[in-house]
Amino acid sequence: MSPNARLRRTALIGLSLCCAAGIAFARPGSDWVTAIVKRDLDRIEQLLPDTDDVNEPTEDGRTALMLAAGEARHELVLALVARGASINARNERGGSALMYAATGGDEASVTLLLTRGAEVNARARNGWTALTLASARGFENIVSILLAHGAEPNAADIYGWTPIMRAVQAGRLKVVRALAANQRVEVNVADENGQTALHHAAAQNELEIARVLLAHGARRDSRDRAGRTSRMIAETAGYKELAVLLGPTREP
């Protein structure tokens, strides 16, 4: 597997850790939970008027609200919230309804959940937040909404990756622009390997993203734990145009 493929696979794993849609077993006799497990939102809608507990979760902690938010079913989200759905319930991986909505690109539900008290900086077990998820998925409008509601722009996951690094990794140019333009975003923060967003842009051959980062103060001379600058990474990978952009770097 190539380095880039490994990086992208890591991003997908991160998404699944927060907002799993995996197999879960329904509790005996619970049509509600069975509908969640089967991802049958139409059935949930049918059961909603008569269900006693809209917060009844699957074995892995998923709720109907999480599922509806993740599938961008805003009308159902509204109905569930009106029936008392728990806004900040978490699944066993730490995922919340807000994280699901951010992953699914549901701007209306993201806004609704935030106005109803969703914890904007809640973290999944892997350290991802709703902002991390929206950044990785490329939903720049949701990124802006979350930032406007106090999302921590430099929240690092368990690997030290920040939202802008995840956006760079996924090639989300518009999101990188939005984040880099935010005065609270630190473009030169390093992950556990000492790599900055510019290092990641070099590894991914993201020329335009590198230009954006440089325009917002990214340092060409930052070195990772292996002593490499972003230019060195680009040169090693054969990304000539990007290496030229990243400029000469004095050897230590």
C-alpha positions, 0 to 999 in steps of 0.5 A, spaced: 500 500 500 502 506 498 503 512 503 498 516 500 493 510 500 495 509 507 493 516 509 487 516 506 485 509 509 487 512 516 482 518 514 476 513 513 478 509 519 477 515 523 470 517 520 468 510 522 470 510 529 466 516 530 460 514 526 460 507 525 454 504 521 456 497 523 452 491 525 449 491 531 444 486 534 437 488 536 434 487 543 429 482 543 422 485 541 424 492 540 421 494 533 425 501 534 432 498 535 431 493 529 429 499 525 435 503 527 440 496 526 437 496 519 438 503 518 430 503 516 428 511 517 422 510 514 420 505 519 422 509 525 418 515 522 412 510 522 414 507 529 415 514 532 408 516 534 407 510 538 414 509 541 415 510 548 423 511 548 426 515 542 432 514 546 432 507 546 439 505 543 442 499 539 447 495 543 453 499 540 449 505 543 447 508 536 440 512 537 435 514 531 437 521 532 444 519 530 442 515 524 437 520 522 442 526 522 447 522 518 442 520 513 441 528 512 433 526 514 432 533 517 425 533 518 425 526 522 431 529 526 426 535 527 421 530 529 425 526 534 428 532 537 421 534 538 419 528 542 425 529 546 431 525 543 437 526 547 442 531 543 448 529 546 447 521 547 454 518 545 455 511 541 460 506 544 465 510 540 464 516 542 460 519 536 454 524 537 448 526 533 452 532 531 458 528 529 453 524 524 450 530 522 457 533 520 459 527 517 452 527 513 453 534 510 446 536 513 447 543 515 440 544 517 441 539 522 448 541 524 445 548 526 438 545 529 443 541 534 447 546 536 441 551 537 439 545 542 445 545 546 449 540 542 456 539 545 460 542 539 467 540 542 465 533 544 470 528 542 470 521 539 474 516 542 479 517 537 479 524 538 475 527 532 470 532 533 464 534 529 469 539 526 474 534 524 469 530 521 466 536 517 473 538 515 475 531 512 469 530 508 469 537 505 463 540 508 466 548 508 459 551 510 458 546 516 466 548 518 463 555 518 457 553 522 461 550 527 467 555 528 461 560 529 458 556 534 465 556 538 468 549 535 476 549 537 479 549 530 486 546 533 483 540 536 488 534 535 486 527 535 490 521 538 495 522 533 496 529 533 492 531 527 488 537 527 482 539 522 486 542 517 491 537 517 485 532 515 482 537 510 489 537 507 490 529 507 483 529 504 485 534 498 479 539 501 481 545 498 475 549 500 475 547 507 483 548 507 482 555 505 476 557 510 480 554 516 487 557 514 483 564 513 480 563 521 485 567 525 484 562 531 487 556 526 495 555 527 497 552 521 504 550 524 502 546 529 505 539 528 502 532 529 505 526 533 511 525 528 512 532 528 509 534 521 505 540 520 499 541 515 505 543 509 508 536 510 502 533 509 500 537 503 507 535 500 506 528 502 499 528 498 502 533 492 497 538 494 500 544 490 494 549 491 493 547 498 500 548 499 500 555 496 494 557 501 498 554 507 504 558 505 500 564 504 497 564 511 504 563 514 506 556 513 513 555 515 517 552 509 523 550 514 519 546 519 522 539 520 519 533 522 522 528 527 526 525 521 529 531 520 525 532 513 522 539 511 516 539 506 520 540 500 524 534 502 518 530 502 516 533 495 523 531 492 523 524 495 516 523 492 518 526 485 513 532 486 518 537 482 513 543 481 511 542 489 518 542 491 520 548 487 514 552 490 516 549 497 523 553 496 530 552 498 531 549 505 538 550 508 541 543 510 542 542 518 
